[in-house]
Amino acid sequence: MDREQVVALQHQRFATKKYDPNRRISQKDWEALVEVGRLAPSAFGLEPWKMLLLKNECMKEDLKPMAWGALSSLEGASHFVIYLARKGVTYDSDYVKKVMHEVKKRDYDTDSRFAQMIKNFQESDMELNSERSLFDWASKQTYIQMANMMMAAAMLGIDSCPIEGYDQEKVEAYLKEKGYLNTAEFGVSVMASFGYRNQEITPKTRWKTEVIYEVIE
């Protein structure tokens, strides 16, 4: 793929509001998108996320009153994903220790240079000193994951739409009630739909490059 094709792909990527409910993403293509999400980069490689693929039609109906931005997606998209961000991901948390031991296959001492680098980054550089700030930081990582999946979807000719239009408290309470969310560990970060559009693409309107891009010599 050359540079012209890369840019052209961005013009084809479109926040789809209306999907063709009769077109479904193949299992192989969807597995590829999930793998792209799994391989997405995250701060310090901590992967503070989880993806919920919502296939249950009754639950989709239940979500509609509390997710106004997802109405058309819940009705027509082939696949609907709720991205969860992990809570309390501090340098000395049990989760970070688990990642280091089970995924990274490395010893992890909270007094080590690497652990203290994470600590300094969180507490001093980014001032992640509250439950909310830590959750927001983890949520940023899920947006990277979602964006990578959306771009990969465009490469496969699949449409998508990121979704923030929902009542977070109500959605989390609902998922907790249904047994799919432990609110002590995770919170809802963002949603996204994937499928095939049933609408025309409108030309993109953006600031000119010189407004949003500056070179520091």
PASEBA-1860 file (N, C-alpha, C; in nm, 3 decimals):
! residues 217
1> MDREQVVA> 0.085/-0.119/0.000/0.000/0.000/0.000/0.088/0.124/0.000 ~ 0.071/0.213/-0.099/0.154/0.334/-0.106/0.088/0.448/-0.029 ~ 0.158/0.564/-0.024/0.109/0.674/0.058/-0.024/0.730/0.009 ~ -0.044/0.729/-0.124/-0.171/0.779/-0.177/-0.286/0.690/-0.133 ~ -0.261/0.560/-0.130/-0.365/0.467/-0.087/-0.396/0.483/0.062 ~ -0.291/0.512/0.139/-0.311/0.533/0.283/-0.402/0.652/0.307 ~ -0.376/0.762/0.237/-0.458/0.882/0.253/-0.600/0.857/0.200 ~ -0.609/0.789/0.087/-0.741/0.760/0.029/-0.825/0.678/0.126
9> LQHQRFAT> -0.758/0.589/0.198/-0.828/0.505/0.294/-0.891/0.590/0.404 ~ -0.822/0.698/0.442/-0.877/0.787/0.545/-1.003/0.857/0.495 ~ -1.007/0.886/0.367/-1.127/0.949/0.312/-1.242/0.849/0.304 ~ -1.210/0.721/0.294/-1.312/0.618/0.291/-1.364/0.585/0.431 ~ -1.275/0.602/0.532/-1.320/0.577/0.669/-1.424/0.680/0.706 ~ -1.536/0.634/0.757/-1.651/0.721/0.777/-1.724/0.678/0.904 ~ -1.758/0.775/0.989/-1.834/0.744/1.111/-1.976/0.707/1.071 ~ -1.997/0.580/1.051/-2.121/0.529/0.994/-2.238/0.543/1.091
17> KKYDPNRR> -2.343/0.608/1.044/-2.463/0.626/1.125/-2.574/0.529/1.085 ~ -2.565/0.476/0.965/-2.669/0.384/0.919/-2.604/0.263/0.854 ~ -2.633/0.146/0.910/-2.574/0.022/0.862/-2.676/-0.062/0.784 ~ -2.622/-0.148/0.700/-2.704/-0.247/0.631/-2.715/-0.368/0.723 ~ -2.833/-0.392/0.782/-2.848/-0.502/0.878/-2.838/-0.640/0.815 ~ -2.839/-0.646/0.684/-2.833/-0.775/0.616/-2.692/-0.819/0.581 ~ -2.595/-0.731/0.603/-2.456/-0.765/0.573/-2.380/-0.789/0.703 ~ -2.314/-0.901/0.711/-2.242/-0.939/0.831/-2.093/-0.952/0.804
25> ISQKDWEA> -2.013/-0.916/0.900/-1.868/-0.933/0.891/-1.837/-1.082/0.904 ~ -1.750/-1.131/0.819/-1.715/-1.274/0.825/-1.641/-1.303/0.955 ~ -1.649/-1.426/0.999/-1.581/-1.466/1.122/-1.431/-1.444/1.114 ~ -1.373/-1.475/0.998/-1.228/-1.457/0.980/-1.189/-1.310/0.989 ~ -1.267/-1.223/0.925/-1.238/-1.080/0.931/-1.252/-1.028/1.073 ~ -1.355/-1.074/1.143/-1.374/-1.026/1.280/-1.262/-1.075/1.371 ~ -1.221/-1.198/1.354/-1.110/-1.249/1.434/-0.984/-1.168/1.409 ~ -0.966/-1.122/1.286/-0.850/-1.038/1.254/-0.858/-0.905/1.327
33> LVEVGRLA> -0.977/-0.845/1.333/-0.994/-0.717/1.403/-0.971/-0.733/1.553 ~ -1.019/-0.841/1.610/-0.996/-0.867/1.752/-0.846/-0.883/1.779 ~ -0.777/-0.950/1.689/-0.632/-0.968/1.705/-0.560/-0.834/1.696 ~ -0.606/-0.748/1.606/-0.549/-0.613/1.598/-0.568/-0.540/1.731 ~ -0.687/-0.554/1.789/-0.713/-0.493/1.920/-0.623/-0.551/2.028 ~ -0.604/-0.680/2.024/-0.518/-0.746/2.123/-0.374/-0.698/2.113 ~ -0.330/-0.672/1.992/-0.191/-0.632/1.969/-0.168/-0.482/1.977 ~ -0.273/-0.406/2.007/-0.260/-0.260/2.012/-0.161/-0.216/2.119
41> PSAFGLEP> -0.093/-0.105/2.098/0.001/-0.056/2.199/-0.071/0.005/2.318 ~ -0.006/-0.001/2.434/-0.059/0.063/2.554/0.058/0.112/2.638 ~ 0.032/0.207/2.723/0.137/0.264/2.807/0.204/0.156/2.891 ~ 0.335/0.147/2.878/0.416/0.047/2.949/0.374/-0.096/2.917 ~ 0.294/-0.114/2.812/0.247/-0.247/2.775/0.156/-0.310/2.878 ~ 0.081/-0.227/2.951/-0.001/-0.278/3.062/-0.139/-0.329/3.020 ~ -0.181/-0.299/2.898/-0.307/-0.351/2.843/-0.423/-0.338/2.943 ~ -0.456/-0.218/2.987/-0.560/-0.202/3.090/-0.701/-0.203/3.031
49> WKMLLLKN> -0.735/-0.306/2.958/-0.861/-0.304/2.883/-0.927/-0.441/2.876 ~ -1.051/-0.437/2.831/-1.125/-0.558/2.798/-1.231/-0.518/2.696 ~ -1.259/-0.608/2.601/-1.362/-0.582/2.500/-1.481/-0.674/2.523 ~ -1.600/-0.615/2.523/-1.723/-0.694/2.530/-1.792/-0.686/2.394 ~ -1.805/-0.798/2.326/-1.879/-0.804/2.201/-2.024/-0.835/2.234 ~ -2.112/-0.740/2.210/-2.252/-0.756/2.244/-2.329/-0.816/2.127 ~ -2.370/-0.942/2.143/-2.448/-1.012/2.040/-2.593/-1.034/2.083 ~ -2.618/-1.027/2.212/-2.750/-1.054/2.266/-2.850/-0.946/2.222
57> ECMKEDLK> -2.951/-0.985/2.146/-3.046/-0.889/2.090/-3.133/-0.824/2.198 ~ -3.169/-0.899/2.300/-3.249/-0.842/2.408/-3.171/-0.735/2.483 ~ -3.044/-0.761/2.506/-2.960/-0.662/2.575/-2.940/-0.539/2.489 ~ -2.930/-0.556/2.358/-2.920/-0.441/2.268/-3.042/-0.351/2.284 ~ -3.160/-0.411/2.290/-3.283/-0.334/2.308/-3.282/-0.263/2.442 ~ -3.235/-0.332/2.546/-3.230/-0.272/2.680/-3.137/-0.152/2.684 ~ -3.030/-0.156/2.605/-2.931/-0.049/2.607/-2.978/0.078/2.535 ~ -3.070/0.065/2.445/-3.110/0.180/2.364/-3.150/0.304/2.445
65> PMAWGALS> -3.231/0.291/2.549/-3.270/0.410/2.625/-3.155/0.479/2.697 ~ -3.047/0.406/2.720/-2.935/0.463/2.794/-2.811/0.489/2.706 ~ -2.826/0.464/2.576/-2.713/0.485/2.483/-2.765/0.550/2.356 ~ -2.802/0.677/2.367/-2.863/0.748/2.253/-2.771/0.755/2.132 ~ -2.642/0.760/2.154/-2.548/0.769/2.042/-2.528/0.638/1.969 ~ -2.586/0.531/2.023/-2.564/0.398/1.966/-2.689/0.341/1.901 ~ -2.797/0.418/1.893/-2.925/0.364/1.847/-2.916/0.296/1.711 ~ -2.863/0.368/1.611/-2.856/0.310/1.477/-2.759/0.193/1.472
73> SLEGASHF> -2.654/0.200/1.552/-2.556/0.091/1.555/-2.616/-0.034/1.616 ~ -2.691/-0.017/1.724/-2.753/-0.131/1.789/-2.858/-0.197/1.700 ~ -2.913/-0.120/1.609/-3.015/-0.173/1.520/-2.958/-0.240/1.395 ~ -2.846/-0.189/1.343/-2.802/-0.239/1.214/-2.660/-0.289/1.201 ~ -2.573/-0.252/1.296/-2.432/-0.290/1.284/-2.415/-0.441/1.295 ~ -2.317/-0.492/1.226/-2.286/-0.635/1.234/-2.231/-0.671/1.371 ~ -2.140/-0.586/1.422/-2.076/-0.614/1.551/-2.076/-0.486/1.636 ~ -2.101/-0.502/1.764/-2.106/-0.389/1.856/-2.017/-0.419/1.976
81> VIYLARKG> -1.921/-0.331/2.001/-1.821/-0.355/2.105/-1.829/-0.248/2.214 ~ -1.824/-0.295/2.337/-1.812/-0.205/2.452/-1.671/-0.222/2.507 ~ -1.595/-0.114/2.507/-1.457/-0.118/2.556/-1.455/-0.081/2.704 ~ -1.393/-0.165/2.783/-1.381/-0.142/2.926/-1.238/-0.100/2.959 ~ -1.226/-0.007/3.052/-1.094/0.035/3.101/-1.078/-0.012/3.245 ~ -0.960/-0.063/3.274/-0.935/-0.118/3.408/-0.910/-0.005/3.508 ~ -0.959/-0.025/3.627/-0.943/0.073/3.735/-0.820/0.041/3.821 ~ -0.765/0.145/3.882/-0.659/0.126/3.981/-0.530/0.065/3.930
89> VTYDSDYV> -0.492/0.098/3.807/-0.369/0.041/3.750/-0.249/0.125/3.797 ~ -0.207/0.101/3.919/-0.090/0.169/3.973/0.032/0.077/3.966 ~ 0.148/0.136/3.981/0.273/0.061/3.966/0.281/-0.059/4.062 ~ 0.212/-0.047/4.178/0.221/-0.154/4.278/0.091/-0.234/4.290 ~ 0.003/-0.221/4.192/-0.125/-0.294/4.198/-0.104/-0.442/4.166 ~ -0.196/-0.523/4.214/-0.191/-0.666/4.186/-0.197/-0.692/4.036 ~ -0.273/-0.608/3.965/-0.286/-0.629/3.819/-0.153/-0.610/3.749 ~ -0.081/-0.505/3.782/0.048/-0.480/3.717/0.145/-0.594/3.747
97> KKVMHEVK> 0.145/-0.640/3.869/0.231/-0.753/3.904/0.193/-0.877/3.822 ~ 0.065/-0.897/3.803/0.016/-1.012/3.727/0.058/-1.002/3.581 ~ 0.046/-0.883/3.523/0.089/-0.863/3.384/0.237/-0.894/3.369 ~ 0.316/-0.842/3.460/0.460/-0.861/3.450/0.497/-1.009/3.462 ~ 0.434/-1.079/3.551/0.469/-1.219/3.574/0.412/-1.312/3.467 ~ 0.284/-1.294/3.434/0.216/-1.390/3.347/0.224/-1.357/3.198 ~ 0.235/-1.228/3.165/0.238/-1.188/3.024/0.379/-1.153/2.979 ~ 0.446/-1.067/3.057/0.580/-1.024/3.019/0.688/-1.124/3.057
105> KRDYDTDS> 0.651/-1.219/3.145/0.745/-1.324/3.188/0.872/-1.266/3.248 ~ 0.852/-1.170/3.337/0.967/-1.106/3.399/0.941/-1.088/3.548 ~ 1.049/-1.085/3.624/1.037/-1.056/3.766/0.997/-0.910/3.782 ~ 0.921/-0.883/3.886/0.877/-0.745/3.907/0.882/-0.712/4.055 ~ 0.970/-0.621/4.085/0.986/-0.573/4.222/0.944/-0.427/4.223 ~ 0.852/-0.391/4.313/0.802/-0.253/4.315/0.910/-0.152/4.351 ~ 1.023/-0.201/4.400/1.135/-0.111/4.430/1.235/-0.104/4.315 ~ 1.209/-0.180/4.209/1.302/-0.183/4.096/1.299/-0.050/4.019
113> RFAQMIKN> 1.400/-0.032/3.937/1.409/0.091/3.858/1.289/0.106/3.765 ~ 1.247/-0.005/3.703/1.135/0.001/3.610/1.006/0.037/3.683 ~ 0.981/-0.027/3.797/0.860/0.002/3.875/0.859/0.146/3.922 ~ 0.974/0.194/3.965/0.980/0.332/4.013/0.964/0.432/3.898 ~ 1.001/0.391/3.777/0.979/0.477/3.660/0.829/0.492/3.635 ~ 0.756/0.381/3.645/0.610/0.386/3.630/0.550/0.473/3.739 ~ 0.595/0.454/3.861/0.547/0.532/3.976/0.568/0.681/3.954 ~ 0.688/0.718/3.912/0.719/0.859/3.890/0.635/0.916/3.776
121> FQESDMEL> 0.619/0.837/3.670/0.537/0.881/3.557/0.394/0.907/3.602 ~ 0.338/0.814/3.678/0.199/0.827/3.720/0.179/0.938/3.823 ~ 0.261/0.940/3.924/0.238/1.030/4.036/0.293/1.170/4.014 ~ 0.403/1.182/3.939/0.465/1.314/3.921/0.440/1.371/3.782 ~ 0.478/1.295/3.678/0.466/1.347/3.542/0.321/1.373/3.503 ~ 0.234/1.276/3.524/0.095/1.286/3.480/-0.003/1.317/3.592 ~ 0.046/1.316/3.716/-0.038/1.345/3.834/-0.163/1.258/3.837 ~ -0.141/1.129/3.821/-0.250/1.032/3.828/-0.266/0.988/3.973
129> NSERSLFD> -0.325/1.076/4.051/-0.330/1.055/4.195/-0.470/1.034/4.249 ~ -0.564/1.004/4.161/-0.701/0.979/4.206/-0.759/0.863/4.126 ~ -0.865/0.806/4.178/-0.931/0.696/4.108/-0.977/0.739/3.970 ~ -1.031/0.861/3.960/-1.081/0.910/3.832/-0.967/0.934/3.732 ~ -0.858/0.995/3.777/-0.748/1.023/3.685/-0.684/0.893/3.635 ~ -0.675/0.793/3.721/-0.621/0.664/3.679/-0.713/0.597/3.577 ~ -0.844/0.608/3.600/-0.939/0.549/3.506/-0.933/0.620/3.371 ~ -0.924/0.753/3.374/-0.915/0.829/3.249/-0.789/0.793/3.172
137> WASKQTYI> -0.679/0.770/3.243/-0.554/0.730/3.178/-0.569/0.594/3.112 ~ -0.632/0.500/3.183/-0.656/0.368/3.124/-0.750/0.379/3.004 ~ -0.848/0.468/3.014/-0.942/0.487/2.904/-0.870/0.536/2.778 ~ -0.769/0.619/2.795/-0.693/0.666/2.679/-0.634/0.548/2.602 ~ -0.596/0.446/2.675/-0.537/0.330/2.609/-0.642/0.255/2.526 ~ -0.766/0.251/2.576/-0.871/0.182/2.501/-0.903/0.256/2.371 ~ -0.884/0.387/2.371/-0.908/0.463/2.248/-0.803/0.429/2.143 ~ -0.681/0.403/2.187/-0.577/0.358/2.093/-0.618/0.223/2.035
145> QMANMMMA> -0.664/0.134/2.121/-0.709/0.002/2.077/-0.823/0.014/1.976 ~ -0.923/0.095/2.009/-1.037/0.113/1.921/-0.995/0.174/1.787 ~ -0.909/0.276/1.791/-0.865/0.342/1.668/-0.791/0.245/1.577 ~ -0.706/0.160/1.636/-0.635/0.062/1.555/-0.732/-0.035/1.488 ~ -0.835/-0.076/1.561/-0.934/-0.167/1.504/-1.015/-0.099/1.394 ~ -1.047/0.027/1.412/-1.123/0.101/1.311/-1.041/0.117/1.183 ~ -0.912/0.144/1.199/-0.827/0.159/1.081/-0.811/0.025/1.010 ~ -0.792/-0.081/1.086/-0.781/-0.214/1.025/-0.911/-0.250/0.955
153> AAMLGIDS> -1.024/-0.212/1.014/-1.153/-0.238/0.952/-1.162/-0.168/0.817 ~ -1.118/-0.044/0.810/-1.121/0.030/0.683/-1.037/-0.041/0.578 ~ -0.924/-0.096/0.619/-0.839/-0.169/0.526/-0.907/-0.293/0.470 ~ -1.000/-0.348/0.549/-1.073/-0.468/0.506/-1.206/-0.433/0.439 ~ -1.230/-0.303/0.420/-1.355/-0.262/0.358/-1.474/-0.265/0.453 ~ -1.445/-0.260/0.582/-1.549/-0.264/0.685/-1.565/-0.125/0.745 ~ -1.688/-0.084/0.764/-1.717/0.047/0.820/-1.725/0.040/0.972 ~ -1.718/0.157/1.036/-1.720/0.160/1.182/-1.765/0.296/1.232
161> CPIEGYDQ> -1.791/0.303/1.363/-1.829/0.430/1.425/-1.794/0.427/1.573 ~ -1.713/0.523/1.620/-1.686/0.533/1.763/-1.806/0.597/1.832 ~ -1.836/0.556/1.955/-1.957/0.602/2.022/-1.927/0.644/2.166 ~ -1.960/0.769/2.197/-1.951/0.818/2.334/-2.087/0.860/2.389 ~ -2.191/0.853/2.308/-2.322/0.900/2.349/-2.399/0.799/2.431 ~ -2.368/0.792/2.562/-2.438/0.698/2.649/-2.426/0.747/2.793 ~ -2.518/0.702/2.877/-2.516/0.733/3.020/-2.427/0.630/3.087 ~ -2.307/0.671/3.121/-2.208/0.577/3.173/-2.256/0.505/3.299
169> EKVEAYLK> -2.313/0.579/3.391/-2.358/0.519/3.517/-2.464/0.413/3.493 ~ -2.561/0.443/3.406/-2.669/0.349/3.380/-2.619/0.225/3.305 ~ -2.531/0.247/3.207/-2.477/0.134/3.131/-2.396/0.042/3.221 ~ -2.314/0.101/3.306/-2.234/0.019/3.397/-2.322/-0.058/3.495 ~ -2.426/0.008/3.547/-2.518/-0.060/3.640/-2.588/-0.176/3.570 ~ -2.625/-0.155/3.444/-2.694/-0.259/3.368/-2.602/-0.378/3.344 ~ -2.481/-0.351/3.299/-2.386/-0.460/3.273/-2.349/-0.534/3.401 ~ -2.343/-0.460/3.511/-2.314/-0.523/3.640/-2.429/-0.614/3.679
177> EKGYLNTA> -2.551/-0.566/3.662/-2.670/-0.646/3.695/-2.674/-0.775/3.614 ~ -2.632/-0.766/3.488/-2.633/-0.883/3.400/-2.515/-0.976/3.424 ~ -2.420/-0.932/3.506/-2.306/-1.017/3.540/-2.188/-1.007/3.445 ~ -2.185/-0.900/3.363/-2.077/-0.886/3.266/-1.977/-0.777/3.303 ~ -1.997/-0.713/3.417/-1.906/-0.606/3.457/-1.887/-0.607/3.607 ~ -1.760/-0.619/3.648/-1.722/-0.602/3.787/-1.675/-0.458/3.802 ~ -1.759/-0.373/3.858/-1.728/-0.230/3.863/-1.613/-0.197/3.958 ~ -1.570/-0.296/4.036/-1.452/-0.273/4.119/-1.325/-0.282/4.035
185> EFGVSVMA> -1.334/-0.351/3.922/-1.218/-0.370/3.836/-1.221/-0.287/3.709 ~ -1.341/-0.271/3.651/-1.352/-0.205/3.521/-1.463/-0.101/3.519 ~ -1.451/-0.009/3.423/-1.557/0.086/3.392/-1.572/0.093/3.242 ~ -1.688/0.138/3.196/-1.710/0.153/3.052/-1.633/0.275/3.003 ~ -1.553/0.256/2.901/-1.469/0.363/2.847/-1.528/0.424/2.721 ~ -1.563/0.341/2.624/-1.614/0.388/2.495/-1.679/0.269/2.425 ~ -1.755/0.297/2.321/-1.817/0.191/2.242/-1.782/0.212/2.096 ~ -1.801/0.108/2.016/-1.781/0.121/1.871/-1.862/0.015/1.800
193> SFGYRNQE> -1.907/0.050/1.681/-1.981/-0.045/1.599/-1.903/-0.071/1.471 ~ -1.923/-0.191/1.416/-1.856/-0.232/1.294/-1.956/-0.301/1.203 ~ -1.946/-0.277/1.074/-2.037/-0.340/0.980/-2.020/-0.280/0.842 ~ -2.130/-0.272/0.769/-2.126/-0.218/0.632/-2.232/-0.110/0.619 ~ -2.188/0.007/0.578/-2.277/0.123/0.575/-2.389/0.109/0.471 ~ -2.498/0.173/0.501/-2.610/0.182/0.409/-2.642/0.330/0.388 ~ -2.540/0.405/0.353/-2.550/0.549/0.331/-2.431/0.595/0.250 ~ -2.444/0.709/0.189/-2.334/0.764/0.110/-2.234/0.833/0.201
201> ITPKTRWK> -2.109/0.827/0.164/-2.004/0.897/0.237/-2.009/1.045/0.200 ~ -2.009/1.130/0.300/-2.003/1.274/0.274/-1.856/1.317/0.281 ~ -1.817/1.415/0.197/-1.677/1.461/0.199/-1.637/1.509/0.338 ~ -1.514/1.480/0.376/-1.467/1.519/0.507/-1.442/1.671/0.513 ~ -1.481/1.732/0.623/-1.453/1.873/0.648/-1.358/1.880/0.766 ~ -1.241/1.937/0.743/-1.139/1.946/0.847/-1.068/2.082/0.837 ~ -1.003/2.121/0.949/-0.915/2.237/0.943/-0.806/2.213/0.839 ~ -0.758/2.321/0.779/-0.644/2.310/0.689/-0.521/2.270/0.770
209> TEVIYEVI> -0.428/2.205/0.703/-0.311/2.151/0.772/-0.236/2.258/0.851 ~ -0.220/2.379/0.794/-0.143/2.483/0.862/-0.205/2.530/0.993 ~ -0.334/2.502/1.012/-0.400/2.541/1.136/-0.369/2.443/1.249 ~ -0.355/2.316/1.217/-0.338/2.213/1.321/-0.201/2.149/1.322 ~ -0.109/2.201/1.241/0.023/2.139/1.228/0.130/2.247/1.227 ~ 0.227/2.233/1.318/0.336/2.331/1.327/0.468/2.258/1.345 ~ 0.568/2.303/1.273/0.701/2.241/1.281/0.790/2.324/1.372 ~ 0.853/2.259/1.467/0.948/2.327/1.557/1.089/2.292/1.508
217> E> 1.157/2.389/1.449/1.291/2.367/1.395/1.396/2.366/1.507
END
